[in-house]
Amino acid sequence: MVRMASCCLQDTMNAIVALCHFCELHGPRTLFCTEVLHAPLPQGAGNGDSPGQGEQAEEEEGGIQMSSRIRAHSPAEGASAESSSPGPKKSDMCEGCRSLAAGHPGYISHDKETSIKYVSHQHPNHPQLFSIVRQACVRSLSCEVCPGREGPIFFGDEQHGFVFSHTFFIKDSLARGFQRWYSIIAIMMDRIYLINSWPFLLGKIRGIIDELQGKALKVFEAEQFGCPQRAQRMNTAFTPFLHQRNGNAARSLTSLTSDDNLWACLHTSFAWLLKACGSRLTEKLLEGAPTEDTLVQMEKLADLEEESESWDNSEAEEEEKAPVLPEGAEGRELTKCPTDSSLLSDCGNWQPRKMSVFKSLRHMRQVLGAPSFRMLAWHVLMGNQVIWKSRDADLVQSAFEVLRTMLPVGCVRIIPYSNQYEEAYRCNFLGLSPHVQIPSHVLASEFAVVVEAHSAPRSSLHPAGCEDDQSLSKYEFVVTSGSPVAADRVGPTILNKMEAALTNQNLSVGVVDQCLVCLKEEWMNKVKVLFKFTKVDSRPKEDTQKLLSILGASEEDNVKLLKFWMTGLSKTYKSHLMSTVRSPTASEPRN
C-alpha cells in the first residue's frame, strides 16, 4: 500500500505544499495544502485564480479526483461524501484545526500554458496522499524539529517522500505561552531536486512566514493593549489553565491575523511557489559521452565544493580553539576572509552581468570592424593575453563573456576588472581601468593584444551595419598588438570557418552559436588525439607531423592552437588515458 502511495505521488504531482498547526486539543493537524494536478484542460476551461464552482468545476476536472472533493461539499451529497473523506471528522476538529468553512469548494488556479492545475484544500483528496501529508505534518511538529523549534529542516525517505519543513510561531494572546506552533512543509519524491531547491524554498517560505507573523503581531499587540492577559493570568495563577480560556483555546489563523482573505492569499503564494520551483531547475538528456566543457565544469564545481567544505571546517576548528575575544575583535577577524583578486581568475567564480553590452560575436565584429576583430580573435584562439582597458566595467565583462565562447572552458582564465596589471600566467583575459600602466615589454610582446575604449568624438560613427546601441555609441575602440596579424596570413582553420559563419547573413545568431560549438568539439577531438599520441604514447616527431597532416592541422597556427587547447583538457580524460596505459592490456607490444 505504501508503494502505491509513492507511485501516486509521482504520477499526479511534482510536490505538495502544506500549512500545518499543532493544536493544543487535537495535536498536529494539516490546515491547508496545495497540490499540482497534471491534466489537459478542455476547451472553455476557466482562467485565473478562482474557487471551485460546483458542477462546472466537476466537468472541468474530466475524471481527476478533485471532482469528488467538490461533490463532497455539495449540499445534496454532503452527508454521504463526508463519511468517505480521508480527512478527520468534524467532531475531531476545532476552529484552530479548520481552515476552509464547511461547504467551501477550495481554490483552483489554471495554468493554460502547461495545462496544469494548482488545487488547494484542507487535505488532499486521495487517501494515499492524505496519509503522506498527514505523516509529514506529524513529524514536522513533533520529532523532526531543528534546535530552537523554529527554522528549516529536511527529512524523509523513498517510500513516504522527502520533506522540507520550516516551523515557526504565531502570536496569540489566549494561547499557552502567548504563541501557537505552525509549520510549512514541501513534500517531493525527488530528494536531489528538493535539496537543490533548498535555498529557493527557504527564502520564499521565510517571506510567507514573516508576513503571517507580522499580521499576527499587530493583532496580538492590539489585544494586549486593550486587555493584558499576562496580568490577568497572574491574578488567577491557581485556576486550571484550560478553564481560564472560556472556550477560546481554539482560534483560527484568520482570527489571529485578522485577514479574511488569508486562505486565498496562501493559495496564490503556494501555487506560485510550486510553479516557480518547478521551472527554475530543468533536466537535460545528454546523448553520448559528456563533452570536455561539461567535464571541466563538473570538476570546477567539485573543487569549489571541496574548498567551501575545507573553509567551513577550518573556521569551525578555529572557533573551538580560539579564546574569548574582547569586544570589537570579531570585526577585525573578519578581514581574514580571502578577498585576494586571485579568486577572480577562476572563470567558475565569475558571474557575468545580466545586461550584455555586446550581444554576440557578430555584434562585436560589427563594432570593432573586420580587421580589428580578426586580430583580436586570432590572439584569443592562440591563448595570448587579451587586455581590455575601459572605465566601464560592465563593457569589459560583456566583451569577455562573448570572447570566452571561442575557447574551451578549461582554457579560460578571467580577471574581470583590476586596478593593476596581472601576469599572463594568471589570466588570459584581463580587464583594466584606464589609468593602469601596462609594462612596456607587454605592449611590445607578440603574445598580447590590447583593446582600449576611448571616448568617441561626436562626429565618430560605428562601421556600417552595426546594431544601434546607445551604450557603445560613446566609445571608439583601438586594437593594438606587438605582432599584428598580417592581412594575407592564412590563420588557424577554425578562425576562417568562424569568420565565414559570422559574415553569412543567412545564418541567425543562434545558428552561428551552434556552428561555433560544433567547431570547438571538432578541434577538441583533434586535441585529444594529439595528446594521446604525444604525451601518452610518446611517439617520435616524424610520426607527429604525419598525424598533424592527417588531422588537417599541419600549419603553424593550427599547431599552436592545438597545443594551447591541450591545456583545457579535463583531469578526468587525462587520468582515464593514464590508467589505460598502466593496464596490462596496454603494455602489450605494438605491431
Disulfide bonds with the S-S distance in Angstrom:
none
